[in-house]
């Protein structure tokens, strides 16, 4: 897997994931929608750690400067 995410992209994803986790664990968003947000948060954290987004490959894009 070759990196395709810039550092800014990774930081933004991590912040959004933290917000989603806060919304779920704070009881603000519950039920199926809350669980969906939590799953998205986990995906965002994993992709920000690795620096690779599979959807970027699918759409043939990258935020990483060459």
N, CA, C and O atoms as a Maestro MAE file, in Angstrom:
{
 s_m_m2io_version
 :::
 2.0.0
}

f_m_ct {
 s_m_title
 :::
 protein
 m_atom[264] {
  # First column is atom index #
  i_m_mmod_type
  r_m_x_coord
  r_m_y_coord
  r_m_z_coord
  i_m_residue_number
  s_m_chain_name
  s_m_pdb_residue_name
  s_m_pdb_atom_name
  i_m_atomic_number
  :::
  1 25 0.828 -1.177 0.000 1 A "UNK " " N  " 7
  2 3 0.000 0.000 0.000 1 A "UNK " " CA " 6
  3 2 0.878 1.248 0.000 1 A "UNK " " C  " 6
  4 15 1.684 1.463 0.906 1 A "UNK " " O  " 8
  5 25 0.707 2.040 -1.009 2 A "UNK " " N  " 7
  6 3 1.444 3.277 -1.119 2 A "UNK " " CA " 6
  7 2 0.591 4.409 -0.544 2 A "UNK " " C  " 6
  8 15 -0.606 4.490 -0.821 2 A "UNK " " O  " 8
  9 25 1.201 5.269 0.245 3 A "UNK " " N  " 7
  10 3 0.458 6.382 0.852 3 A "UNK " " CA " 6
  11 2 -0.203 7.243 -0.215 3 A "UNK " " C  " 6
  12 15 0.388 7.526 -1.257 3 A "UNK " " O  " 8
  13 25 -1.429 7.651 0.056 4 A "UNK " " N  " 7
  14 3 -2.120 8.555 -0.858 4 A "UNK " " CA " 6
  15 2 -2.872 9.654 -0.105 4 A "UNK " " C  " 6
  16 15 -3.754 10.306 -0.662 4 A "UNK " " O  " 8
  17 25 -2.515 9.852 1.162 5 A "UNK " " N  " 7
  18 3 -3.163 10.874 1.981 5 A "UNK " " CA " 6
  19 2 -2.124 11.841 2.536 5 A "UNK " " C  " 6
  20 15 -1.077 11.427 3.033 5 A "UNK " " O  " 8
  21 25 -2.427 13.135 2.444 6 A "UNK " " N  " 7
  22 3 -1.528 14.140 2.997 6 A "UNK " " CA " 6
  23 2 -1.669 14.175 4.519 6 A "UNK " " C  " 6
  24 15 -2.614 13.619 5.078 6 A "UNK " " O  " 8
  25 25 -0.729 14.828 5.170 7 A "UNK " " N  " 7
  26 3 -0.796 14.935 6.627 7 A "UNK " " CA " 6
  27 2 -2.021 15.720 7.067 7 A "UNK " " C  " 6
  28 15 -2.634 15.380 8.079 7 A "UNK " " O  " 8
  29 25 -2.392 16.762 6.332 8 A "UNK " " N  " 7
  30 3 -3.581 17.534 6.675 8 A "UNK " " CA " 6
  31 2 -4.825 16.664 6.573 8 A "UNK " " C  " 6
  32 15 -5.696 16.733 7.440 8 A "UNK " " O  " 8
  33 25 -4.923 15.860 5.543 9 A "UNK " " N  " 7
  34 3 -6.043 14.939 5.366 9 A "UNK " " CA " 6
  35 2 -6.120 13.958 6.535 9 A "UNK " " C  " 6
  36 15 -7.204 13.670 7.042 9 A "UNK " " O  " 8
  37 25 -4.979 13.456 6.950 10 A "UNK " " N  " 7
  38 3 -4.932 12.503 8.063 10 A "UNK " " CA " 6
  39 2 -5.381 13.156 9.369 10 A "UNK " " C  " 6
  40 15 -6.110 12.542 10.148 10 A "UNK " " O  " 8
  41 25 -4.951 14.395 9.614 11 A "UNK " " N  " 7
  42 3 -5.333 15.107 10.836 11 A "UNK " " CA " 6
  43 2 -6.829 15.390 10.843 11 A "UNK " " C  " 6
  44 15 -7.491 15.208 11.865 11 A "UNK " " O  " 8
  45 25 -7.364 15.833 9.710 12 A "UNK " " N  " 7
  46 3 -8.802 16.121 9.628 12 A "UNK " " CA " 6
  47 2 -9.616 14.860 9.875 12 A "UNK " " C  " 6
  48 15 -10.612 14.906 10.597 12 A "UNK " " O  " 8
  49 25 -9.217 13.740 9.295 13 A "UNK " " N  " 7
  50 3 -9.932 12.482 9.514 13 A "UNK " " CA " 6
  51 2 -9.898 12.066 10.988 13 A "UNK " " C  " 6
  52 15 -10.892 11.579 11.527 13 A "UNK " " O  " 8
  53 25 -8.745 12.265 11.631 14 A "UNK " " N  " 7
  54 3 -8.633 11.901 13.034 14 A "UNK " " CA " 6
  55 2 -9.544 12.775 13.895 14 A "UNK " " C  " 6
  56 15 -10.177 12.275 14.825 14 A "UNK " " O  " 8
  57 25 -9.615 14.067 13.598 15 A "UNK " " N  " 7
  58 3 -10.485 14.974 14.348 15 A "UNK " " CA " 6
  59 2 -11.951 14.617 14.144 15 A "UNK " " C  " 6
  60 15 -12.725 14.603 15.102 15 A "UNK " " O  " 8
  61 25 -12.338 14.331 12.909 16 A "UNK " " N  " 7
  62 3 -13.720 13.935 12.623 16 A "UNK " " CA " 6
  63 2 -14.060 12.623 13.334 16 A "UNK " " C  " 6
  64 15 -15.165 12.461 13.852 16 A "UNK " " O  " 8
  65 25 -13.114 11.698 13.357 17 A "UNK " " N  " 7
  66 3 -13.335 10.430 14.062 17 A "UNK " " CA " 6
  67 2 -13.526 10.663 15.553 17 A "UNK " " C  " 6
  68 15 -14.382 10.031 16.173 17 A "UNK " " O  " 8
  69 25 -12.744 11.554 16.130 18 A "UNK " " N  " 7
  70 3 -12.896 11.877 17.544 18 A "UNK " " CA " 6
  71 2 -14.264 12.512 17.811 18 A "UNK " " C  " 6
  72 15 -14.894 12.219 18.827 18 A "UNK " " O  " 8
  73 25 -14.719 13.369 16.914 19 A "UNK " " N  " 7
  74 3 -16.038 13.983 17.053 19 A "UNK " " CA " 6
  75 2 -17.143 12.932 16.990 19 A "UNK " " C  " 6
  76 15 -18.067 12.945 17.803 19 A "UNK " " O  " 8
  77 25 -17.043 12.019 16.018 20 A "UNK " " N  " 7
  78 3 -18.040 10.948 15.901 20 A "UNK " " CA " 6
  79 2 -18.064 10.073 17.151 20 A "UNK " " C  " 6
  80 15 -19.135 9.712 17.639 20 A "UNK " " O  " 8
  81 25 -16.885 9.733 17.665 21 A "UNK " " N  " 7
  82 3 -16.816 8.913 18.879 21 A "UNK " " CA " 6
  83 2 -17.425 9.664 20.067 21 A "UNK " " C  " 6
  84 15 -18.129 9.070 20.884 21 A "UNK " " O  " 8
  85 25 -17.158 10.958 20.159 22 A "UNK " " N  " 7
  86 3 -17.746 11.765 21.235 22 A "UNK " " CA " 6
  87 2 -19.272 11.781 21.135 22 A "UNK " " C  " 6
  88 15 -19.963 11.651 22.146 22 A "UNK " " O  " 8
  89 25 -19.790 11.940 19.930 23 A "UNK " " N  " 7
  90 3 -21.241 11.959 19.740 23 A "UNK " " CA " 6
  91 2 -21.875 10.639 20.161 23 A "UNK " " C  " 6
  92 15 -22.957 10.625 20.748 23 A "UNK " " O  " 8
  93 25 -21.203 9.533 19.862 24 A "UNK " " N  " 7
  94 3 -21.748 8.225 20.224 24 A "UNK " " CA " 6
  95 2 -21.621 7.954 21.718 24 A "UNK " " C  " 6
  96 15 -22.608 7.632 22.381 24 A "UNK " " O  " 8
  97 25 -20.414 8.083 22.245 25 A "UNK " " N  " 7
  98 3 -20.198 7.742 23.649 25 A "UNK " " CA " 6
  99 2 -20.790 8.776 24.602 25 A "UNK " " C  " 6
  100 15 -21.021 8.476 25.773 25 A "UNK " " O  " 8
  101 25 -21.035 9.981 24.116 26 A "UNK " " N  " 7
  102 3 -21.684 10.996 24.932 26 A "UNK " " CA " 6
  103 2 -23.195 10.842 24.962 26 A "UNK " " C  " 6
  104 15 -23.881 11.567 25.681 26 A "UNK " " O  " 8
  105 25 -23.712 9.910 24.192 27 A "UNK " " N  " 7
  106 3 -25.145 9.649 24.177 27 A "UNK " " CA " 6
  107 2 -25.928 10.653 23.348 27 A "UNK " " C  " 6
  108 15 -27.157 10.681 23.423 27 A "UNK " " O  " 8
  109 25 -25.259 11.463 22.573 28 A "UNK " " N  " 7
  110 3 -25.937 12.467 21.752 28 A "UNK " " CA " 6
  111 2 -26.582 11.810 20.532 28 A "UNK " " C  " 6
  112 15 -27.701 12.154 20.151 28 A "UNK " " O  " 8
  113 25 -25.871 10.869 19.926 29 A "UNK " " N  " 7
  114 3 -26.400 10.117 18.787 29 A "UNK " " CA " 6
  115 2 -26.439 8.650 19.204 29 A "UNK " " C  " 6
  116 15 -25.420 8.081 19.596 29 A "UNK " " O  " 8
  117 25 -27.613 8.047 19.119 30 A "UNK " " N  " 7
  118 3 -27.771 6.660 19.565 30 A "UNK " " CA " 6
  119 2 -28.393 5.821 18.452 30 A "UNK " " C  " 6
  120 15 -28.699 6.318 17.368 30 A "UNK " " O  " 8
  121 25 -28.566 4.569 18.743 31 A "UNK " " N  " 7
  122 3 -29.224 3.659 17.813 31 A "UNK " " CA " 6
  123 2 -28.342 3.287 16.640 31 A "UNK " " C  " 6
  124 15 -27.114 3.300 16.727 31 A "UNK " " O  " 8
  125 25 -28.995 2.956 15.546 32 A "UNK " " N  " 7
  126 3 -28.288 2.514 14.348 32 A "UNK " " CA " 6
  127 2 -27.401 3.595 13.755 32 A "UNK " " C  " 6
  128 15 -26.305 3.315 13.270 32 A "UNK " " O  " 8
  129 25 -27.882 4.834 13.795 33 A "UNK " " N  " 7
  130 3 -27.087 5.930 13.264 33 A "UNK " " CA " 6
  131 2 -25.824 6.138 14.091 33 A "UNK " " C  " 6
  132 15 -24.759 6.425 13.545 33 A "UNK " " O  " 8
  133 25 -25.944 5.994 15.405 34 A "UNK " " N  " 7
  134 3 -24.787 6.127 16.280 34 A "UNK " " CA " 6
  135 2 -23.748 5.049 16.019 34 A "UNK " " C  " 6
  136 15 -22.548 5.323 16.008 34 A "UNK " " O  " 8
  137 25 -24.206 3.838 15.812 35 A "UNK " " N  " 7
  138 3 -23.289 2.731 15.514 35 A "UNK " " CA " 6
  139 2 -22.618 2.952 14.159 35 A "UNK " " C  " 6
  140 15 -21.432 2.666 13.996 35 A "UNK " " O  " 8
  141 25 -23.379 3.461 13.186 36 A "UNK " " N  " 7
  142 3 -22.797 3.758 11.869 36 A "UNK " " CA " 6
  143 2 -21.705 4.824 12.001 36 A "UNK " " C  " 6
  144 15 -20.648 4.707 11.382 36 A "UNK " " O  " 8
  145 25 -21.955 5.857 12.803 37 A "UNK " " N  " 7
  146 3 -20.937 6.883 13.028 37 A "UNK " " CA " 6
  147 2 -19.699 6.292 13.688 37 A "UNK " " C  " 6
  148 15 -18.575 6.664 13.351 37 A "UNK " " O  " 8
  149 25 -19.902 5.379 14.620 38 A "UNK " " N  " 7
  150 3 -18.774 4.745 15.300 38 A "UNK " " CA " 6
  151 2 -17.948 3.899 14.328 38 A "UNK " " C  " 6
  152 15 -16.719 3.899 14.403 38 A "UNK " " O  " 8
  153 25 -18.596 3.194 13.437 39 A "UNK " " N  " 7
  154 3 -17.889 2.395 12.439 39 A "UNK " " CA " 6
  155 2 -17.096 3.309 11.505 39 A "UNK " " C  " 6
  156 15 -15.945 3.017 11.178 39 A "UNK " " O  " 8
  157 25 -17.701 4.404 11.079 40 A "UNK " " N  " 7
  158 3 -17.003 5.370 10.225 40 A "UNK " " CA " 6
  159 2 -15.805 5.952 10.966 40 A "UNK " " C  " 6
  160 15 -14.747 6.160 10.373 40 A "UNK " " O  " 8
  161 25 -15.970 6.217 12.264 41 A "UNK " " N  " 7
  162 3 -14.863 6.746 13.067 41 A "UNK " " CA " 6
  163 2 -13.702 5.764 13.107 41 A "UNK " " C  " 6
  164 15 -12.546 6.171 12.989 41 A "UNK " " O  " 8
  165 25 -13.989 4.493 13.269 42 A "UNK " " N  " 7
  166 3 -12.934 3.478 13.293 42 A "UNK " " CA " 6
  167 2 -12.209 3.431 11.946 42 A "UNK " " C  " 6
  168 15 -10.981 3.349 11.901 42 A "UNK " " O  " 8
  169 25 -12.963 3.482 10.861 43 A "UNK " " N  " 7
  170 3 -12.358 3.474 9.520 43 A "UNK " " CA " 6
  171 2 -11.482 4.712 9.339 43 A "UNK " " C  " 6
  172 15 -10.372 4.613 8.815 43 A "UNK " " O  " 8
  173 25 -11.972 5.876 9.767 44 A "UNK " " N  " 7
  174 3 -11.189 7.110 9.646 44 A "UNK " " CA " 6
  175 2 -9.892 7.031 10.442 44 A "UNK " " C  " 6
  176 15 -8.846 7.474 9.967 44 A "UNK " " O  " 8
  177 25 -9.951 6.476 11.641 45 A "UNK " " N  " 7
  178 3 -8.734 6.358 12.454 45 A "UNK " " CA " 6
  179 2 -7.747 5.411 11.785 45 A "UNK " " C  " 6
  180 15 -6.555 5.710 11.714 45 A "UNK " " O  " 8
  181 25 -8.227 4.283 11.298 46 A "UNK " " N  " 7
  182 3 -7.332 3.321 10.647 46 A "UNK " " CA " 6
  183 2 -6.685 3.903 9.393 46 A "UNK " " C  " 6
  184 15 -5.484 3.739 9.180 46 A "UNK " " O  " 8
  185 25 -7.478 4.583 8.563 47 A "UNK " " N  " 7
  186 3 -6.912 5.153 7.348 47 A "UNK " " CA " 6
  187 2 -5.959 6.305 7.661 47 A "UNK " " C  " 6
  188 15 -4.980 6.511 6.944 47 A "UNK " " O  " 8
  189 25 -6.237 7.051 8.722 48 A "UNK " " N  " 7
  190 3 -5.326 8.147 9.061 48 A "UNK " " CA " 6
  191 2 -4.015 7.620 9.641 48 A "UNK " " C  " 6
  192 15 -2.967 8.236 9.442 48 A "UNK " " O  " 8
  193 25 -4.054 6.515 10.338 49 A "UNK " " N  " 7
  194 3 -2.824 5.923 10.868 49 A "UNK " " CA " 6
  195 2 -1.967 5.358 9.729 49 A "UNK " " C  " 6
  196 15 -0.755 5.567 9.690 49 A "UNK " " O  " 8
  197 25 -2.607 4.648 8.815 50 A "UNK " " N  " 7
  198 3 -1.889 3.995 7.724 50 A "UNK " " CA " 6
  199 2 -1.488 5.000 6.634 50 A "UNK " " C  " 6
  200 15 -0.446 4.847 5.997 50 A "UNK " " O  " 8
  201 25 -2.320 6.024 6.426 51 A "UNK " " N  " 7
  202 3 -2.036 7.002 5.379 51 A "UNK " " CA " 6
  203 2 -2.490 6.558 4.007 51 A "UNK " " C  " 6
  204 15 -2.035 7.084 2.991 51 A "UNK " " O  " 8
  205 25 -3.388 5.587 3.978 52 A "UNK " " N  " 7
  206 3 -3.871 5.031 2.718 52 A "UNK " " CA " 6
  207 2 -5.386 4.954 2.753 52 A "UNK " " C  " 6
  208 15 -5.965 4.432 3.706 52 A "UNK " " O  " 8
  209 25 -6.034 5.478 1.709 53 A "UNK " " N  " 7
  210 3 -7.485 5.419 1.607 53 A "UNK " " CA " 6
  211 2 -7.862 4.631 0.359 53 A "UNK " " C  " 6
  212 15 -7.537 5.045 -0.754 53 A "UNK " " O  " 8
  213 25 -8.548 3.495 0.529 54 A "UNK " " N  " 7
  214 3 -8.926 2.678 -0.622 54 A "UNK " " CA " 6
  215 2 -9.871 3.406 -1.587 54 A "UNK " " C  " 6
  216 15 -9.835 3.149 -2.790 54 A "UNK " " O  " 8
  217 25 -10.708 4.304 -1.078 55 A "UNK " " N  " 7
  218 3 -11.605 5.039 -1.965 55 A "UNK " " CA " 6
  219 2 -10.845 5.987 -2.885 55 A "UNK " " C  " 6
  220 15 -11.283 6.242 -4.007 55 A "UNK " " O  " 8
  221 25 -9.724 6.507 -2.427 56 A "UNK " " N  " 7
  222 3 -8.909 7.357 -3.284 56 A "UNK " " CA " 6
  223 2 -8.376 6.563 -4.467 56 A "UNK " " C  " 6
  224 15 -8.264 7.099 -5.569 56 A "UNK " " O  " 8
  225 25 -8.048 5.308 -4.256 57 A "UNK " " N  " 7
  226 3 -7.576 4.458 -5.351 57 A "UNK " " CA " 6
  227 2 -8.718 4.212 -6.335 57 A "UNK " " C  " 6
  228 15 -8.522 4.261 -7.549 57 A "UNK " " O  " 8
  229 25 -9.898 3.950 -5.809 58 A "UNK " " N  " 7
  230 3 -11.064 3.694 -6.649 58 A "UNK " " CA " 6
  231 2 -11.372 4.886 -7.550 58 A "UNK " " C  " 6
  232 15 -11.713 4.715 -8.721 58 A "UNK " " O  " 8
  233 25 -11.248 6.115 -6.989 59 A "UNK " " N  " 7
  234 3 -11.535 7.326 -7.756 59 A "UNK " " CA " 6
  235 2 -10.293 7.938 -8.391 59 A "UNK " " C  " 6
  236 15 -10.356 9.023 -8.968 59 A "UNK " " O  " 8
  237 25 -9.162 7.238 -8.283 60 A "UNK " " N  " 7
  238 3 -7.884 7.653 -8.872 60 A "UNK " " CA " 6
  239 2 -7.496 9.070 -8.485 60 A "UNK " " C  " 6
  240 15 -7.189 9.905 -9.337 60 A "UNK " " O  " 8
  241 25 -7.516 9.325 -7.175 61 A "UNK " " N  " 7
  242 3 -7.136 10.624 -6.650 61 A "UNK " " CA " 6
  243 2 -6.162 10.449 -5.496 61 A "UNK " " C  " 6
  244 15 -5.989 9.347 -4.976 61 A "UNK " " O  " 8
  245 25 -5.537 11.535 -5.106 62 A "UNK " " N  " 7
  246 3 -4.606 11.513 -3.996 62 A "UNK " " CA " 6
  247 2 -4.486 12.921 -3.438 62 A "UNK " " C  " 6
  248 15 -4.520 13.888 -4.198 62 A "UNK " " O  " 8
  249 25 -4.348 13.052 -2.138 63 A "UNK " " N  " 7
  250 3 -4.109 14.356 -1.530 63 A "UNK " " CA " 6
  251 2 -2.640 14.531 -1.178 63 A "UNK " " C  " 6
  252 15 -2.239 15.580 -0.675 63 A "UNK " " O  " 8
  253 25 -1.854 13.526 -1.437 64 A "UNK " " N  " 7
  254 3 -0.427 13.568 -1.147 64 A "UNK " " CA " 6
  255 2 0.307 14.237 -2.291 64 A "UNK " " C  " 6
  256 15 0.154 13.859 -3.452 64 A "UNK " " O  " 8
  257 25 1.113 15.244 -1.948 65 A "UNK " " N  " 7
  258 3 1.895 15.943 -2.974 65 A "UNK " " CA " 6
  259 2 3.042 15.035 -3.412 65 A "UNK " " C  " 6
  260 15 3.680 14.378 -2.590 65 A "UNK " " O  " 8
  261 25 3.284 15.012 -4.678 66 A "UNK " " N  " 7
  262 3 4.358 14.168 -5.225 66 A "UNK " " CA " 6
  263 2 5.660 14.897 -5.226 66 A "UNK " " C  " 6
  264 15 6.676 14.347 -5.649 66 A "UNK " " O  " 8
  :::
 }
 m_bond[263] {
  # First column is bond index #
  i_m_from
  i_m_to
  i_m_order
  :::
  1 1 2 1
  2 2 3 1
  3 3 4 2
  4 3 5 1
  5 5 6 1
  6 6 7 1
  7 7 8 2
  8 7 9 1
  9 9 10 1
  10 10 11 1
  11 11 12 2
  12 11 13 1
  13 13 14 1
  14 14 15 1
  15 15 16 2
  16 15 17 1
  17 17 18 1
  18 18 19 1
  19 19 20 2
  20 19 21 1
  21 21 22 1
  22 22 23 1
  23 23 24 2
  24 23 25 1
  25 25 26 1
  26 26 27 1
  27 27 28 2
  28 27 29 1
  29 29 30 1
  30 30 31 1
  31 31 32 2
  32 31 33 1
  33 33 34 1
  34 34 35 1
  35 35 36 2
  36 35 37 1
  37 37 38 1
  38 38 39 1
  39 39 40 2
  40 39 41 1
  41 41 42 1
  42 42 43 1
  43 43 44 2
  44 43 45 1
  45 45 46 1
  46 46 47 1
  47 47 48 2
  48 47 49 1
  49 49 50 1
  50 50 51 1
  51 51 52 2
  52 51 53 1
  53 53 54 1
  54 54 55 1
  55 55 56 2
  56 55 57 1
  57 57 58 1
  58 58 59 1
  59 59 60 2
  60 59 61 1
  61 61 62 1
  62 62 63 1
  63 63 64 2
  64 63 65 1
  65 65 66 1
  66 66 67 1
  67 67 68 2
  68 67 69 1
  69 69 70 1
  70 70 71 1
  71 71 72 2
  72 71 73 1
  73 73 74 1
  74 74 75 1
  75 75 76 2
  76 75 77 1
  77 77 78 1
  78 78 79 1
  79 79 80 2
  80 79 81 1
  81 81 82 1
  82 82 83 1
  83 83 84 2
  84 83 85 1
  85 85 86 1
  86 86 87 1
  87 87 88 2
  88 87 89 1
  89 89 90 1
  90 90 91 1
  91 91 92 2
  92 91 93 1
  93 93 94 1
  94 94 95 1
  95 95 96 2
  96 95 97 1
  97 97 98 1
  98 98 99 1
  99 99 100 2
  100 99 101 1
  101 101 102 1
  102 102 103 1
  103 103 104 2
  104 103 105 1
  105 105 106 1
  106 106 107 1
  107 107 108 2
  108 107 109 1
  109 109 110 1
  110 110 111 1
  111 111 112 2
  112 111 113 1
  113 113 114 1
  114 114 115 1
  115 115 116 2
  116 115 117 1
  117 117 118 1
  118 118 119 1
  119 119 120 2
  120 119 121 1
  121 121 122 1
  122 122 123 1
  123 123 124 2
  124 123 125 1
  125 125 126 1
  126 126 127 1
  127 127 128 2
  128 127 129 1
  129 129 130 1
  130 130 131 1
  131 131 132 2
  132 131 133 1
  133 133 134 1
  134 134 135 1
  135 135 136 2
  136 135 137 1
  137 137 138 1
  138 138 139 1
  139 139 140 2
  140 139 141 1
  141 141 142 1
  142 142 143 1
  143 143 144 2
  144 143 145 1
  145 145 146 1
  146 146 147 1
  147 147 148 2
  148 147 149 1
  149 149 150 1
  150 150 151 1
  151 151 152 2
  152 151 153 1
  153 153 154 1
  154 154 155 1
  155 155 156 2
  156 155 157 1
  157 157 158 1
  158 158 159 1
  159 159 160 2
  160 159 161 1
  161 161 162 1
  162 162 163 1
  163 163 164 2
  164 163 165 1
  165 165 166 1
  166 166 167 1
  167 167 168 2
  168 167 169 1
  169 169 170 1
  170 170 171 1
  171 171 172 2
  172 171 173 1
  173 173 174 1
  174 174 175 1
  175 175 176 2
  176 175 177 1
  177 177 178 1
  178 178 179 1
  179 179 180 2
  180 179 181 1
  181 181 182 1
  182 182 183 1
  183 183 184 2
  184 183 185 1
  185 185 186 1
  186 186 187 1
  187 187 188 2
  188 187 189 1
  189 189 190 1
  190 190 191 1
  191 191 192 2
  192 191 193 1
  193 193 194 1
  194 194 195 1
  195 195 196 2
  196 195 197 1
  197 197 198 1
  198 198 199 1
  199 199 200 2
  200 199 201 1
  201 201 202 1
  202 202 203 1
  203 203 204 2
  204 203 205 1
  205 205 206 1
  206 206 207 1
  207 207 208 2
  208 207 209 1
  209 209 210 1
  210 210 211 1
  211 211 212 2
  212 211 213 1
  213 213 214 1
  214 214 215 1
  215 215 216 2
  216 215 217 1
  217 217 218 1
  218 218 219 1
  219 219 220 2
  220 219 221 1
  221 221 222 1
  222 222 223 1
  223 223 224 2
  224 223 225 1
  225 225 226 1
  226 226 227 1
  227 227 228 2
  228 227 229 1
  229 229 230 1
  230 230 231 1
  231 231 232 2
  232 231 233 1
  233 233 234 1
  234 234 235 1
  235 235 236 2
  236 235 237 1
  237 237 238 1
  238 238 239 1
  239 239 240 2
  240 239 241 1
  241 241 242 1
  242 242 243 1
  243 243 244 2
  244 243 245 1
  245 245 246 1
  246 246 247 1
  247 247 248 2
  248 247 249 1
  249 249 250 1
  250 250 251 1
  251 251 252 2
  252 251 253 1
  253 253 254 1
  254 254 255 1
  255 255 256 2
  256 255 257 1
  257 257 258 1
  258 258 259 1
  259 259 260 2
  260 259 261 1
  261 261 262 1
  262 262 263 1
  263 263 264 2
  :::
 }
}
